[in-house]
Amino acid sequence: MRLSTSNLKNNIASLHTIYNSYFSGNPFEYFFADENFNRQYVTEAQYGHLFTVASIWAIFIACLGLFGLTTYTIESRKKEIGIRKVMGASIYNITELLSKDFLRLVLIAIVIASPIAWLIMNSWLKDFAYRIHISAWVFILAAAAALLIAFFTVSFQAIKAALANPVKSLRTE
């Protein structure tokens, strides 16, 4: 039944009176269509919030792991970095040397994960009446964000190693 929202409480009260005159033994129950429609998608909203929080934590933990791996790699290659600096390598060259291996691994992970994510998202979205198709720009944007996060995580340590005094790393030789 469609009601005017200008005087909703009085309209519902009059409907209650009319209902009780015909069906006095039955309880008067009603709902609004927009509230009922919104209730249908509460679980999807909860999933969205849960996936957002889980994604943020996963990215944070991955950045910590990448940061640790970068620190270990730089520490094990400290003498090589020192020799390269003495031989005239620039900060850019050393940062590129240390970053390209990690960025290559991130690219491989993107190539593996993108088709899997596309299949999972398509199978989830096919259950909706009004579904959308996932565009390629979503994966391109996610790949760019992953590469950017990895680059900043790795380059922080790489620049720090490139700016270090090469004499300290070569002193033990």
Backbone as ProteinMPNN parsed JSONL, in Angstrom:
{"seq_chain_A": "MRLSTSNLKNNIASLHTIYNSYFSGNPFEYFFADENFNRQYVTEAQYGHLFTVASIWAIFIACLGLFGLTTYTIESRKKEIGIRKVMGASIYNITELLSKDFLRLVLIAIVIASPIAWLIMNSWLKDFAYRIHISAWVFILAAAAALLIAFFTVSFQAIKAALANPVKSLRTE", "coords_chain_A": {"N_chain_A": [[0.848, -1.166, 0.0], [0.55, 2.194, -0.751], [1.505, 5.138, 0.858], [1.108, 8.544, 1.865], [3.82, 10.549, 2.875], [3.591, 12.802, 4.361], [1.848, 12.916, 6.583], [2.383, 10.6, 8.212], [2.2, 9.082, 10.649], [-0.462, 9.414, 11.466], [-1.768, 8.298, 9.273], [-0.933, 5.62, 9.441], [-2.045, 4.958, 11.889], [-4.778, 5.18, 11.288], [-4.99, 3.161, 9.382], [-4.442, 0.995, 11.024], [-6.692, 0.992, 12.656], [-8.71, 0.438, 10.772], [-7.842, -2.079, 9.911], [-8.054, -3.578, 12.261], [-10.789, -3.584, 12.524], [-11.656, -5.359, 10.572], [-9.979, -7.627, 10.819], [-9.747, -8.557, 13.632], [-8.568, -10.422, 15.367], [-5.997, -10.844, 14.48], [-2.566, -9.788, 14.503], [-1.463, -6.439, 13.77], [0.812, -5.853, 11.412], [3.419, -4.21, 9.749], [5.647, -2.926, 7.216], [8.175, -0.875, 5.717], [8.963, -0.449, 2.326], [11.471, 0.483, 1.452], [13.084, 0.096, 3.714], [12.94, -2.661, 3.958], [14.156, -3.398, 1.572], [16.745, -2.376, 2.012], [17.515, -4.008, 4.149], [18.014, -6.389, 2.886], [20.537, -6.142, 1.825], [22.337, -5.883, 3.867], [24.199, -7.804, 4.682], [26.014, -7.774, 2.568], [27.071, -5.217, 2.845], [28.317, -5.529, 5.308], [30.189, -7.484, 4.617], [31.697, -5.955, 2.833], [32.82, -4.036, 4.571], [34.289, -5.751, 6.258], [36.097, -6.923, 4.401], [37.476, -4.641, 3.625], [38.817, -3.853, 5.986], [40.32, -6.192, 6.425], [41.88, -6.166, 4.108], [43.406, -3.842, 4.459], [44.911, -4.565, 6.712], [46.275, -6.776, 5.605], [47.795, -5.555, 3.595], [49.399, -3.928, 5.183], [50.833, -5.864, 6.694], [52.116, -7.194, 4.6], [53.718, -5.106, 3.664], [55.387, -4.788, 5.88], [56.724, -7.256, 5.794], [57.979, -7.036, 3.295], [59.564, -4.832, 3.802], [61.254, -5.896, 5.781], [62.501, -7.945, 4.293], [63.79, -6.415, 2.369], [65.531, -4.974, 3.995], [67.139, -7.077, 4.942], [68.248, -7.987, 2.499], [69.685, -5.721, 1.67], [71.464, -5.485, 3.76], [72.939, -7.823, 3.426], [74.137, -7.244, 1.032], [75.777, -5.126, 1.465], [78.538, -4.599, 1.201], [78.856, -4.84, -1.569], [77.281, -2.679, -2.409], [78.769, -0.607, -1.292], [81.178, -0.844, -2.778], [80.212, -0.301, -5.349], [79.445, 2.368, -4.997], [81.931, 3.557, -4.496], [83.075, 3.126, -6.963], [81.654, 4.908, -8.465], [78.879, 4.852, -8.775], [75.62, 6.216, -8.876], [73.108, 7.516, -6.584], [70.617, 7.022, -7.645], [71.211, 4.874, -9.406], [71.927, 2.838, -7.595], [69.599, 2.616, -6.084], [67.842, 1.806, -8.097], [69.002, -0.644, -8.773], [68.6, -2.136, -6.442], [65.829, -2.054, -6.192], [64.586, -3.093, -8.499], [64.514, -5.913, -8.551], [62.683, -6.579, -6.527], [60.394, -5.273, -7.434], [59.952, -6.646, -9.767], [59.158, -9.114, -8.753], [56.754, -8.356, -7.563], [55.314, -7.674, -9.845], [55.084, -10.21, -11.042], [53.488, -11.436, -9.125], [51.173, -9.908, -9.463], [50.415, -10.647, -12.054], [49.78, -13.308, -11.619], [47.761, -13.139, -9.641], [45.69, -11.503, -10.664], [43.971, -12.809, -12.719], [42.825, -14.779, -11.073], [41.514, -13.274, -9.112], [39.686, -11.97, -10.772], [38.076, -14.13, -11.65], [36.959, -15.007, -9.195], [35.562, -12.699, -8.357], [33.739, -12.385, -10.477], [32.22, -14.744, -10.185], [31.038, -14.209, -7.744], [29.585, -11.867, -8.25], [27.701, -12.721, -10.105], [25.481, -13.657, -8.807], [23.787, -11.579, -8.234], [20.895, -9.624, -9.031], [20.998, -7.21, -10.49], [23.755, -6.839, -11.947], [27.207, -5.914, -12.351], [29.892, -5.655, -14.686], [33.28, -6.406, -14.298], [35.724, -4.102, -14.947], [38.754, -3.677, -16.832], [40.283, -1.576, -15.934], [40.106, -1.534, -13.184], [41.785, -3.56, -12.311], [44.159, -2.614, -13.345], [44.472, -0.258, -11.897], [44.686, -1.337, -9.303], [47.042, -2.814, -9.63], [48.857, -0.749, -10.154], [48.723, 0.586, -7.706], [49.732, -1.404, -6.005], [52.337, -1.701, -7.013], [53.304, 0.868, -6.527], [53.149, 1.059, -3.716], [54.931, -1.01, -3.047], [57.244, 0.004, -4.261], [57.736, 2.372, -2.775], [58.112, 1.243, -0.251], [60.407, -0.355, -0.627], [62.227, 1.459, -1.759], [62.719, 3.283, 0.273], [64.473, 1.985, 2.079], [66.468, 1.378, 0.225], [67.398, 3.879, -0.667], [68.364, 4.839, 1.717], [70.481, 3.037, 2.103], [71.988, 3.72, -0.12], [72.78, 6.27, 0.464], [74.469, 5.916, 2.56], [77.74, 5.968, 4.042], [80.322, 4.724, 2.107], [82.755, 3.923, 3.104], [82.426, 2.93, 5.665], [81.153, 0.484, 5.203], [83.108, -0.882, 3.82], [85.232, -1.055, 5.494], [85.944, -3.341, 6.954], [87.229, -4.981, 5.157]], "CA_chain_A": [[0.0, 0.0, 0.0], [1.329, 3.415, -0.854], [1.011, 6.173, 1.762], [1.762, 9.844, 1.813], [4.747, 10.694, 4.008], [3.366, 14.068, 5.05], [1.199, 12.66, 7.867], [2.572, 9.155, 8.221], [1.725, 8.454, 11.888], [-1.927, 9.374, 11.453], [-2.165, 7.328, 8.24], [-0.72, 4.264, 9.971], [-3.049, 4.757, 12.951], [-6.082, 4.924, 10.657], [-4.905, 1.814, 8.795], [-4.513, 0.058, 12.152], [-8.1, 0.946, 13.057], [-9.448, -0.276, 9.715], [-7.397, -3.48, 9.939], [-8.637, -4.227, 13.446], [-12.238, -3.771, 12.341], [-11.865, -6.534, 9.724], [-9.174, -8.768, 11.293], [-9.494, -8.193, 15.027], [-7.766, -11.424, 16.055], [-4.641, -10.903, 13.921], [-1.769, -8.582, 14.817], [-1.223, -5.492, 12.679], [2.245, -5.777, 11.136], [3.7, -3.484, 8.522], [7.039, -2.555, 6.991], [8.37, 0.036, 4.598], [9.67, -1.155, 1.247], [12.881, 0.864, 1.4], [13.781, -0.56, 4.823], [13.028, -4.074, 3.605], [15.163, -3.492, 0.519], [18.055, -2.163, 2.636], [17.83, -5.168, 4.98], [18.501, -7.47, 2.037], [21.939, -5.936, 1.476], [23.138, -5.642, 5.067], [25.341, -8.722, 4.706], [27.008, -7.301, 1.602], [27.742, -4.065, 3.457], [29.211, -6.075, 6.333], [31.312, -8.096, 3.892], [32.531, -4.868, 2.323], [33.594, -3.489, 5.692], [35.236, -6.781, 6.68], [37.141, -7.038, 3.394], [38.291, -3.426, 3.67], [39.706, -3.946, 7.157], [41.263, -7.288, 6.183], [42.814, -5.732, 3.067], [44.35, -2.891, 5.05], [45.855, -5.343, 7.526], [47.114, -7.598, 4.722], [48.766, -4.66, 2.959], [50.35, -3.526, 6.22], [51.709, -7.006, 6.994], [52.962, -7.411, 3.42], [54.733, -4.045, 3.653], [56.379, -5.122, 6.91], [57.541, -8.347, 5.27], [58.809, -6.493, 2.223], [60.546, -3.975, 4.46], [62.239, -6.79, 6.395], [63.26, -8.611, 3.236], [64.663, -5.395, 1.785], [66.589, -4.714, 4.973], [68.042, -8.228, 4.915], [68.971, -7.981, 1.225], [70.638, -4.613, 1.668], [72.512, -5.803, 4.732], [73.812, -8.842, 2.85], [74.833, -6.682, -0.129], [76.342, -3.857, 1.895], [79.864, -4.42, 0.607], [78.65, -4.597, -2.997], [76.8, -1.295, -2.542], [79.921, 0.251, -1.014], [82.089, -0.889, -3.929], [79.555, 0.415, -6.452], [79.518, 3.804, -4.719], [83.32, 3.974, -4.694], [83.329, 3.101, -8.404], [80.972, 6.027, -9.101], [77.445, 4.667, -8.976], [74.808, 7.272, -8.263], [72.043, 7.057, -5.686], [69.59, 6.484, -8.514], [71.644, 3.549, -9.891], [71.875, 1.864, -6.499], [68.187, 2.412, -5.77], [67.285, 1.006, -9.186], [69.553, -1.995, -8.651], [67.968, -2.84, -5.33], [64.364, -2.048, -6.311], [64.02, -3.789, -9.662], [64.233, -7.322, -8.244], [61.455, -6.652, -5.752], [59.28, -4.854, -8.278], [59.719, -7.751, -10.695], [58.365, -10.105, -8.013], [55.401, -7.813, -7.416], [54.672, -7.824, -11.164], [54.731, -11.627, -11.2], [52.336, -11.668, -8.244], [50.007, -9.279, -10.088], [50.021, -11.476, -13.199], [49.152, -14.529, -11.095], [46.577, -12.853, -8.828], [44.614, -10.812, -11.384], [42.937, -13.706, -13.259], [42.14, -15.457, -9.975], [40.594, -12.284, -8.546], [38.619, -11.743, -11.744], [37.169, -15.282, -11.6], [36.226, -14.995, -7.926], [34.632, -11.576, -8.354], [32.647, -12.682, -11.421], [31.328, -15.759, -9.615], [30.28, -13.574, -6.666], [28.662, -10.874, -8.809], [26.656, -13.319, -10.939], [24.323, -13.959, -7.983], [22.965, -10.387, -8.07], [19.954, -9.368, -10.126], [21.572, -6.117, -11.273], [25.197, -7.02, -11.77], [28.115, -5.144, -13.192], [31.049, -6.399, -15.169], [34.508, -5.805, -13.795], [36.527, -3.535, -16.027], [40.204, -3.888, -16.727], [40.913, -0.453, -15.234], [40.156, -1.855, -11.759], [43.001, -4.334, -12.099], [45.292, -1.73, -13.642], [44.6, 0.623, -10.74], [45.199, -2.15, -8.189], [48.441, -3.127, -9.932], [49.635, 0.478, -9.95], [48.807, 0.831, -6.259], [50.646, -2.397, -5.428], [53.701, -1.343, -7.421], [53.664, 2.105, -5.842], [53.407, 0.727, -2.307], [56.179, -1.783, -2.994], [58.359, 0.878, -4.597], [58.041, 3.238, -1.638], [58.635, 0.425, 0.839], [61.77, -0.779, -0.963], [63.117, 2.596, -2.037], [63.118, 3.905, 1.534], [65.687, 1.295, 2.53], [67.489, 1.456, -0.817], [67.99, 5.221, -0.621], [69.128, 4.889, 2.965], [71.73, 2.31, 1.856], [72.772, 4.451, -1.121], [73.326, 7.476, 1.088], [75.429, 5.536, 3.604], [79.158, 6.159, 3.747], [80.876, 3.443, 1.647], [83.945, 3.575, 3.878], [81.997, 2.105, 6.804], [80.846, -0.882, 4.754], [84.32, -1.521, 3.286], [86.283, -0.973, 6.487], [86.358, -4.669, 7.423], [87.996, -5.659, 4.112]], "C_chain_A": [[0.894, 1.229, 0.0], [0.677, 4.474, 0.03], [1.761, 7.47, 1.531], [2.637, 9.994, 3.045], [4.524, 11.971, 4.792], [2.752, 13.861, 6.431], [1.222, 11.158, 8.122], [1.998, 8.496, 9.464], [0.199, 8.367, 11.918], [-2.444, 8.384, 10.415], [-2.022, 5.898, 8.739], [-1.74, 3.962, 11.063], [-4.428, 4.479, 12.356], [-6.099, 3.556, 9.976], [-5.026, 0.746, 9.873], [-5.965, -0.107, 12.602], [-8.925, 0.161, 12.044], [-9.096, -1.755, 9.732], [-8.033, -4.222, 11.106], [-10.142, -4.428, 13.31], [-12.534, -5.011, 11.489], [-11.169, -7.793, 10.259], [-8.796, -8.531, 12.751], [-8.597, -9.193, 15.752], [-6.31, -11.475, 15.591], [-3.866, -9.636, 14.27], [-1.554, -7.732, 13.56], [0.279, -5.333, 12.513], [2.445, -5.081, 9.799], [5.201, -3.247, 8.411], [7.078, -1.608, 5.805], [9.264, -0.648, 3.57], [11.143, -0.788, 1.208], [13.683, 0.229, 2.527], [13.959, -2.048, 4.538], [14.097, -4.299, 2.539], [16.566, -3.337, 1.107], [18.475, -3.343, 3.5], [18.4, -6.324, 4.158], [19.998, -7.358, 1.765], [22.82, -5.603, 2.671], [24.36, -6.552, 5.077], [26.425, -8.294, 3.722], [27.77, -6.098, 2.15], [28.71, -4.524, 4.536], [30.417, -6.752, 5.691], [32.265, -7.025, 3.371], [33.397, -4.27, 3.412], [34.663, -4.484, 6.147], [36.392, -6.915, 5.693], [38.039, -5.812, 3.366], [39.294, -3.486, 4.815], [40.754, -5.04, 6.942], [42.294, -6.906, 5.122], [43.851, -4.761, 3.613], [45.37, -3.618, 5.908], [46.795, -6.178, 6.657], [48.179, -6.744, 4.037], [49.824, -4.232, 3.967], [51.334, -4.651, 6.54], [52.632, -7.301, 5.821], [54.056, -6.356, 3.331], [55.801, -4.298, 4.713], [57.299, -6.243, 6.437], [58.482, -7.874, 4.176], [59.903, -5.598, 2.794], [61.648, -4.822, 5.109], [63.109, -7.483, 5.371], [64.224, -7.641, 2.566], [65.829, -5.095, 2.711], [67.611, -5.849, 4.976], [68.883, -8.235, 3.641], [70.031, -6.89, 1.198], [71.779, -4.894, 2.634], [73.474, -6.85, 4.167], [74.595, -8.325, 1.643], [75.517, -5.362, 0.196], [77.703, -3.583, 1.267], [79.759, -4.141, -0.892], [78.194, -3.153, -3.236], [77.941, -0.316, -2.302], [80.894, 0.297, -2.188], [81.487, -0.13, -5.115], [79.613, 1.928, -6.239], [80.936, 4.338, -4.937], [83.641, 4.038, -6.188], [82.524, 4.158, -9.161], [79.489, 5.85, -9.35], [76.675, 5.764, -8.245], [73.767, 6.654, -7.326], [70.922, 6.424, -6.499], [69.948, 5.07, -8.986], [71.533, 2.493, -8.802], [70.42, 1.576, -6.117], [67.518, 1.563, -6.84], [67.745, -0.442, -9.087], [68.827, -2.784, -7.566], [66.45, -2.967, -5.501], [63.84, -2.937, -7.42], [63.728, -5.258, -9.386], [62.914, -7.471, -7.487], [60.242, -6.271, -6.603], [58.949, -5.921, -9.324], [58.873, -8.836, -10.021], [56.926, -9.63, -7.809], [54.645, -7.919, -8.736], [54.249, -9.267, -11.42], [53.514, -11.958, -10.34], [51.063, -11.066, -8.835], [49.498, -10.125, -11.249], [49.33, -12.753, -12.727], [47.816, -14.212, -10.415], [45.421, -12.247, -9.618], [43.578, -11.759, -11.999], [42.154, -14.434, -12.165], [41.118, -14.514, -9.343], [39.428, -12.021, -9.486], [37.604, -12.886, -11.709], [36.333, -15.275, -10.323], [35.191, -13.87, -7.906], [33.466, -11.814, -9.329], [31.692, -13.726, -10.862], [30.503, -15.179, -8.473], [29.223, -12.623, -7.231], [27.535, -11.496, -9.636], [25.394, -13.648, -10.145], [23.383, -12.765, -7.802], [22.07, -10.186, -9.292], [20.486, -8.284, -11.06], [23.08, -6.156, -11.083], [25.971, -6.121, -12.728], [29.214, -6.075, -13.664], [32.293, -5.655, -14.718], [35.354, -5.357, -14.979], [38.003, -3.795, -15.789], [40.879, -2.771, -15.944], [40.993, -0.702, -13.734], [41.451, -2.611, -11.453], [44.246, -3.501, -12.384], [45.546, -0.791, -12.466], [45.157, -0.123, -9.53], [46.668, -2.504, -8.399], [49.326, -1.91, -9.719], [49.79, 0.787, -8.468], [49.781, -0.146, -5.6], [52.097, -2.076, -5.773], [54.181, -0.091, -6.7], [53.982, 1.848, -4.367], [54.715, -0.039, -2.174], [57.38, -0.896, -3.29], [58.734, 1.776, -3.425], [58.612, 2.46, -0.463], [60.091, 0.051, 0.588], [62.703, 0.424, -1.116], [63.54, 3.33, -0.774], [64.42, 3.294, 2.035], [66.81, 1.416, 1.502], [68.171, 2.824, -0.824], [68.831, 5.387, 0.633], [70.477, 4.179, 2.79], [72.612, 3.063, 0.865], [73.405, 5.707, -0.529], [74.374, 7.174, 2.165], [76.862, 5.734, 3.11], [79.761, 4.822, 3.314], [82.101, 2.992, 2.456], [83.581, 2.672, 5.042], [81.722, 0.662, 6.389], [82.084, -1.609, 4.276], [85.448, -1.586, 4.309], [86.796, -2.35, 6.915], [87.202, -5.416, 6.394], [89.442, -5.224, 4.122]], "O_chain_A": [[1.902, 1.262, 0.706], [-0.534, 4.69, -0.029], [2.899, 7.479, 1.063], [2.236, 9.608, 4.142], [5.201, 12.203, 5.793], [3.11, 14.575, 7.368], [0.17, 10.529, 8.232], [1.365, 7.446, 9.356], [-0.361, 7.358, 12.348], [-3.445, 7.707, 10.647], [-2.889, 5.06, 8.491], [-2.243, 2.842, 11.154], [-5.164, 3.634, 12.866], [-7.12, 2.869, 9.995], [-5.648, -0.293, 9.653], [-6.409, -1.218, 12.892], [-9.742, -0.682, 12.418], [-9.98, -2.599, 9.582], [-8.494, -5.354, 10.957], [-10.705, -5.34, 13.913], [-13.571, -5.647, 11.678], [-11.711, -8.893, 10.16], [-7.622, -8.325, 13.055], [-7.912, -8.801, 16.697], [-5.477, -12.094, 16.253], [-4.436, -8.546, 14.327], [-1.476, -8.248, 12.445], [0.946, -4.749, 13.368], [1.72, -5.338, 8.838], [5.932, -3.356, 9.396], [6.147, -1.545, 5.002], [10.213, -1.346, 3.928], [11.986, -1.649, 0.956], [14.84, -0.14, 2.328], [15.003, -2.625, 4.842], [14.849, -5.271, 2.599], [17.476, -4.081, 0.742], [19.663, -3.654, 3.581], [19.171, -7.138, 4.668], [20.657, -8.364, 1.504], [23.93, -5.097, 2.504], [25.45, -6.112, 5.445], [27.615, -8.432, 4.006], [28.977, -5.977, 1.941], [29.803, -3.973, 4.668], [31.541, -6.606, 6.17], [33.485, -7.169, 3.457], [34.584, -4.024, 3.198], [35.807, -4.103, 6.392], [37.548, -7.009, 6.107], [39.238, -5.928, 3.111], [40.477, -3.202, 4.63], [41.932, -4.844, 7.241], [43.46, -7.286, 5.23], [45.031, -4.845, 3.273], [46.564, -3.324, 5.84], [47.988, -6.271, 6.949], [49.33, -7.163, 3.913], [51.01, -4.177, 3.641], [52.537, -4.411, 6.644], [53.804, -7.622, 6.02], [55.191, -6.664, 2.966], [56.984, -4.052, 4.476], [58.51, -6.189, 6.651], [59.648, -8.267, 4.138], [61.037, -5.612, 2.317], [62.832, -4.5, 4.997], [64.321, -7.599, 5.556], [65.35, -8.011, 2.233], [66.972, -4.976, 2.27], [68.816, -5.601, 5.009], [70.092, -8.463, 3.695], [71.153, -7.122, 0.748], [72.933, -4.573, 2.348], [74.68, -6.775, 4.398], [75.613, -8.91, 1.273], [75.804, -4.571, -0.702], [77.983, -2.459, 0.85], [80.488, -3.303, -1.422], [78.671, -2.491, -4.157], [78.073, 0.68, -3.013], [81.38, 1.369, -2.549], [82.195, 0.605, -5.805], [79.807, 2.683, -7.192], [81.124, 5.423, -5.487], [84.395, 4.908, -6.625], [82.686, 4.297, -10.373], [78.898, 6.642, -10.083], [77.039, 6.177, -7.144], [73.581, 5.438, -7.288], [70.345, 5.415, -6.095], [69.103, 4.174, -8.971], [71.09, 1.374, -9.063], [70.057, 0.428, -5.858], [66.709, 0.691, -6.522], [66.955, -1.362, -9.298], [68.486, -3.952, -7.753], [65.856, -3.916, -4.989], [62.746, -3.488, -7.296], [62.773, -5.801, -9.942], [62.126, -8.374, -7.769], [59.183, -6.89, -6.492], [57.792, -6.074, -9.714], [57.979, -9.408, -10.645], [55.991, -10.428, -7.878], [53.452, -8.223, -8.739], [53.169, -9.511, -11.958], [52.615, -12.676, -10.779], [49.988, -11.656, -8.717], [48.291, -10.3, -11.41], [48.393, -13.226, -13.371], [46.843, -14.944, -10.597], [44.265, -12.468, -9.26], [42.383, -11.526, -11.812], [40.957, -14.677, -12.315], [39.987, -14.914, -9.07], [38.294, -11.866, -9.034], [36.399, -12.639, -11.737], [35.127, -15.513, -10.371], [34.057, -14.083, -7.477], [32.326, -11.471, -9.018], [30.48, -13.61, -11.042], [29.373, -15.616, -8.254], [28.094, -12.584, -6.741], [26.509, -10.85, -9.847], [24.343, -13.893, -10.737], [22.286, -12.927, -7.268], [22.432, -10.526, -10.418], [20.428, -8.428, -12.281], [23.607, -5.559, -10.145], [25.464, -5.65, -13.746], [29.429, -7.148, -13.1], [32.345, -4.426, -14.753], [35.655, -6.134, -15.885], [38.428, -4.096, -14.673], [41.936, -2.986, -15.351], [41.861, -0.138, -13.069], [42.124, -2.333, -10.461], [45.273, -3.674, -11.728], [46.693, -0.558, -12.085], [46.007, 0.406, -8.813], [47.451, -2.493, -7.449], [50.42, -2.022, -9.167], [50.861, 1.2, -8.024], [50.565, 0.244, -4.735], [52.979, -2.169, -4.919], [55.344, -0.007, -6.307], [54.969, 2.362, -3.839], [55.518, 0.249, -1.286], [58.421, -1.025, -2.645], [59.915, 1.928, -3.113], [59.492, 2.953, 0.243], [60.918, 0.133, 1.496], [63.841, 0.395, -0.649], [64.609, 3.938, -0.745], [65.36, 4.013, 2.375], [67.978, 1.543, 1.873], [69.39, 2.91, -0.972], [69.891, 6.011, 0.6], [71.5, 4.666, 3.273], [73.837, 3.051, 0.986], [74.459, 6.148, -0.987], [75.079, 8.073, 2.622], [77.14, 5.671, 1.912], [79.718, 3.865, 4.087], [82.431, 1.807, 2.479], [84.329, 1.753, 5.376], [82.023, -0.271, 7.134], [82.122, -2.838, 4.316], [86.515, -2.123, 4.012], [87.982, -2.495, 7.209], [87.838, -6.41, 6.746], [90.234, -5.697, 3.306]]}, "name": "protein", "num_of_chains": 1, "seq": "MRLSTSNLKNNIASLHTIYNSYFSGNPFEYFFADENFNRQYVTEAQYGHLFTVASIWAIFIACLGLFGLTTYTIESRKKEIGIRKVMGASIYNITELLSKDFLRLVLIAIVIASPIAWLIMNSWLKDFAYRIHISAWVFILAAAAALLIAFFTVSFQAIKAALANPVKSLRTE"}
